[in-house]
């Protein structure tokens, strides 16, 4: 295979990180006077969510109105959250959540404080861009990974990761190893497929014959 053909075959696999940074959101919270399950349940009964902020100089236990969590819970987007806890502001990301096993409503939230110069780990949504030739031939474009875990400074974490599929043909896949990240590190296994073109049963014989 010549150099031109090699470059063309790899073009689809290069991922370009969007220049947009994480979306921003503010949550106003209040410090918890007492800890424990009874106090936590009383907080929930009043329409609030018990929370913990960690990763900074001290661990802070607080609560915030449940309505303020809607944007964080019902979107694939990554948010940089400004926590305003009784006038003191902290930059953080939502790290862990606990839901009721039956009612499926939020019970608890953990936030990781963003410290200047200290890398964070976060899952960033994947966005496929371009029109794959395999789709035009009747194949099905399948997203194998909807989010990718990355590590980097907060200001370098993108809103999403673009994966170009404009050269993706029937039966081909884009793998994590083929993605070119920005100023952050990909934490997923290099062999994991990110997207692929499935060959429909009706086309399998034709695809094999054409090789």
Secondary structure, DSSP 8 states (H G I E B T S, - for coil): --HHHHHHHHHTT-EEE-S-B-EEEEEEEEE-SS-SHHHHHHHHHTTEEEEEEESSSS-EEEEEEGGGGHHHHS-S--EEEEEEETTEEEEEEEEEEEE-TTT--EEEEEEEE--TT--EEEEEEEEEES--HHHHTT-EEEES-SEEEEEE-GGG-BSEEEEE-TT--TT-EEEGGG---SSSEE-S-TT-EEEEEE--HHHHHHHHHT-
